[in-house]
Amino acid sequence: MAYAPSTSELGARAAVQVDKILKGTKPADLPVEQVTKYEMVLNVKTAKALGLTFPPPLALQANRVIE
C-alpha cells in the first residue's frame, strides 16, 4: 500500500513551472508549491504473498488497485 503525491499532478505542475521559465520568469521569482492531491495505491498480489488482506472499505477508497 502506498499513499503518495499524484505523479500526474507533479508532472503537470512541473510543466507549468518550465513554461513560465521559458517565457522569461526568473526561477527565483516562482513561488514554492506544495502538492495538493494524493493517491492511494494497493498492491493485492504482494499483500497476498505476505499473508495480508485489505478491508473492503479501504479497497473502495483506493485510487488504483494492482491485482
Biotite code that builds the C-alpha atoms (Angstrom):
import biotite.structure as struc

atoms = struc.array([
    struc.Atom([0.000, 0.000, 0.000], chain_id="A", res_id=1, res_name="MET", atom_name="CA", element="C"),
    struc.Atom([1.285, 3.459, -0.861], chain_id="A", res_id=2, res_name="ALA", atom_name="CA", element="C"),
    struc.Atom([-0.143, 6.866, -0.110], chain_id="A", res_id=3, res_name="TYR", atom_name="CA", element="C"),
    struc.Atom([1.853, 9.444, -2.043], chain_id="A", res_id=4, res_name="ALA", atom_name="CA", element="C"),
    struc.Atom([1.571, 12.586, -4.157], chain_id="A", res_id=5, res_name="PRO", atom_name="CA", element="C"),
    struc.Atom([-0.121, 12.114, -7.505], chain_id="A", res_id=6, res_name="SER", atom_name="CA", element="C"),
    struc.Atom([2.625, 11.701, -10.106], chain_id="A", res_id=7, res_name="THR", atom_name="CA", element="C"),
    struc.Atom([0.400, 13.059, -12.871], chain_id="A", res_id=8, res_name="SER", atom_name="CA", element="C"),
    struc.Atom([-0.191, 16.255, -10.912], chain_id="A", res_id=9, res_name="GLU", atom_name="CA", element="C"),
    struc.Atom([3.528, 16.588, -10.178], chain_id="A", res_id=10, res_name="LEU", atom_name="CA", element="C"),
    struc.Atom([4.282, 16.376, -13.887], chain_id="A", res_id=11, res_name="GLY", atom_name="CA", element="C"),
    struc.Atom([1.598, 18.892, -14.771], chain_id="A", res_id=12, res_name="ALA", atom_name="CA", element="C"),
    struc.Atom([2.831, 21.387, -12.178], chain_id="A", res_id=13, res_name="ARG", atom_name="CA", element="C"),
    struc.Atom([6.433, 20.939, -13.350], chain_id="A", res_id=14, res_name="ALA", atom_name="CA", element="C"),
    struc.Atom([5.330, 21.653, -16.937], chain_id="A", res_id=15, res_name="ALA", atom_name="CA", element="C"),
    struc.Atom([3.651, 24.885, -15.837], chain_id="A", res_id=16, res_name="VAL", atom_name="CA", element="C"),
    struc.Atom([6.815, 25.962, -13.999], chain_id="A", res_id=17, res_name="GLN", atom_name="CA", element="C"),
    struc.Atom([9.024, 25.170, -17.013], chain_id="A", res_id=18, res_name="VAL", atom_name="CA", element="C"),
    struc.Atom([6.649, 27.100, -19.281], chain_id="A", res_id=19, res_name="ASP", atom_name="CA", element="C"),
    struc.Atom([6.925, 30.170, -17.041], chain_id="A", res_id=20, res_name="LYS", atom_name="CA", element="C"),
    struc.Atom([10.722, 29.947, -17.028], chain_id="A", res_id=21, res_name="ILE", atom_name="CA", element="C"),
    struc.Atom([10.848, 29.601, -20.816], chain_id="A", res_id=22, res_name="LEU", atom_name="CA", element="C"),
    struc.Atom([8.648, 32.689, -21.120], chain_id="A", res_id=23, res_name="LYS", atom_name="CA", element="C"),
    struc.Atom([11.200, 34.722, -19.145], chain_id="A", res_id=24, res_name="GLY", atom_name="CA", element="C"),
    struc.Atom([10.249, 34.426, -15.474], chain_id="A", res_id=25, res_name="THR", atom_name="CA", element="C"),
    struc.Atom([13.276, 34.080, -13.230], chain_id="A", res_id=26, res_name="LYS", atom_name="CA", element="C"),
    struc.Atom([13.254, 30.793, -11.287], chain_id="A", res_id=27, res_name="PRO", atom_name="CA", element="C"),
    struc.Atom([13.868, 32.728, -8.062], chain_id="A", res_id=28, res_name="ALA", atom_name="CA", element="C"),
    struc.Atom([10.611, 34.636, -8.657], chain_id="A", res_id=29, res_name="ASP", atom_name="CA", element="C"),
    struc.Atom([8.468, 31.495, -8.868], chain_id="A", res_id=30, res_name="LEU", atom_name="CA", element="C"),
    struc.Atom([6.557, 30.529, -5.726], chain_id="A", res_id=31, res_name="PRO", atom_name="CA", element="C"),
    struc.Atom([7.245, 27.279, -3.928], chain_id="A", res_id=32, res_name="VAL", atom_name="CA", element="C"),
    struc.Atom([4.278, 24.969, -4.385], chain_id="A", res_id=33, res_name="GLU", atom_name="CA", element="C"),
    struc.Atom([3.101, 22.063, -2.274], chain_id="A", res_id=34, res_name="GLN", atom_name="CA", element="C"),
    struc.Atom([1.296, 19.013, -3.541], chain_id="A", res_id=35, res_name="VAL", atom_name="CA", element="C"),
    struc.Atom([-2.452, 19.162, -3.018], chain_id="A", res_id=36, res_name="THR", atom_name="CA", element="C"),
    struc.Atom([-3.547, 15.836, -4.480], chain_id="A", res_id=37, res_name="LYS", atom_name="CA", element="C"),
    struc.Atom([-2.530, 12.458, -3.080], chain_id="A", res_id=38, res_name="TYR", atom_name="CA", element="C"),
    struc.Atom([-3.416, 8.996, -4.294], chain_id="A", res_id=39, res_name="GLU", atom_name="CA", element="C"),
    struc.Atom([-3.602, 5.607, -2.618], chain_id="A", res_id=40, res_name="MET", atom_name="CA", element="C"),
    struc.Atom([-2.387, 2.507, -4.440], chain_id="A", res_id=41, res_name="VAL", atom_name="CA", element="C"),
    struc.Atom([-2.989, -1.017, -3.158], chain_id="A", res_id=42, res_name="LEU", atom_name="CA", element="C"),
    struc.Atom([-0.949, -3.986, -4.395], chain_id="A", res_id=43, res_name="ASN", atom_name="CA", element="C"),
    struc.Atom([-3.171, -7.009, -3.722], chain_id="A", res_id=44, res_name="VAL", atom_name="CA", element="C"),
    struc.Atom([-0.722, -9.530, -5.204], chain_id="A", res_id=45, res_name="LYS", atom_name="CA", element="C"),
    struc.Atom([2.089, -8.527, -2.839], chain_id="A", res_id=46, res_name="THR", atom_name="CA", element="C"),
    struc.Atom([-0.290, -8.358, 0.114], chain_id="A", res_id=47, res_name="ALA", atom_name="CA", element="C"),
    struc.Atom([-1.442, -11.940, -0.559], chain_id="A", res_id=48, res_name="LYS", atom_name="CA", element="C"),
    struc.Atom([2.180, -13.103, -0.807], chain_id="A", res_id=49, res_name="ALA", atom_name="CA", element="C"),
    struc.Atom([2.771, -11.597, 2.645], chain_id="A", res_id=50, res_name="LEU", atom_name="CA", element="C"),
    struc.Atom([-0.424, -13.122, 4.020], chain_id="A", res_id=51, res_name="GLY", atom_name="CA", element="C"),
    struc.Atom([-2.179, -9.757, 4.396], chain_id="A", res_id=52, res_name="LEU", atom_name="CA", element="C"),
    struc.Atom([-5.625, -8.626, 3.312], chain_id="A", res_id=53, res_name="THR", atom_name="CA", element="C"),
    struc.Atom([-7.136, -5.190, 2.819], chain_id="A", res_id=54, res_name="PHE", atom_name="CA", element="C"),
    struc.Atom([-10.528, -4.403, 4.326], chain_id="A", res_id=55, res_name="PRO", atom_name="CA", element="C"),
    struc.Atom([-13.148, -3.811, 1.593], chain_id="A", res_id=56, res_name="PRO", atom_name="CA", element="C"),
    struc.Atom([-13.766, -0.150, 2.590], chain_id="A", res_id=57, res_name="PRO", atom_name="CA", element="C"),
    struc.Atom([-10.061, 0.569, 2.139], chain_id="A", res_id=58, res_name="LEU", atom_name="CA", element="C"),
    struc.Atom([-10.034, -1.066, -1.285], chain_id="A", res_id=59, res_name="ALA", atom_name="CA", element="C"),
    struc.Atom([-13.017, 1.097, -2.318], chain_id="A", res_id=60, res_name="LEU", atom_name="CA", element="C"),
    struc.Atom([-11.183, 4.287, -1.352], chain_id="A", res_id=61, res_name="GLN", atom_name="CA", element="C"),
    struc.Atom([-8.022, 3.418, -3.280], chain_id="A", res_id=62, res_name="ALA", atom_name="CA", element="C"),
    struc.Atom([-7.258, 5.311, -6.484], chain_id="A", res_id=63, res_name="ASN", atom_name="CA", element="C"),
    struc.Atom([-5.604, 2.226, -8.007], chain_id="A", res_id=64, res_name="ARG", atom_name="CA", element="C"),
    struc.Atom([-5.699, -1.451, -7.074], chain_id="A", res_id=65, res_name="VAL", atom_name="CA", element="C"),
    struc.Atom([-2.961, -3.654, -8.531], chain_id="A", res_id=66, res_name="ILE", atom_name="CA", element="C"),
    struc.Atom([-4.214, -7.219, -8.877], chain_id="A", res_id=67, res_name="GLU", atom_name="CA", element="C"),
])
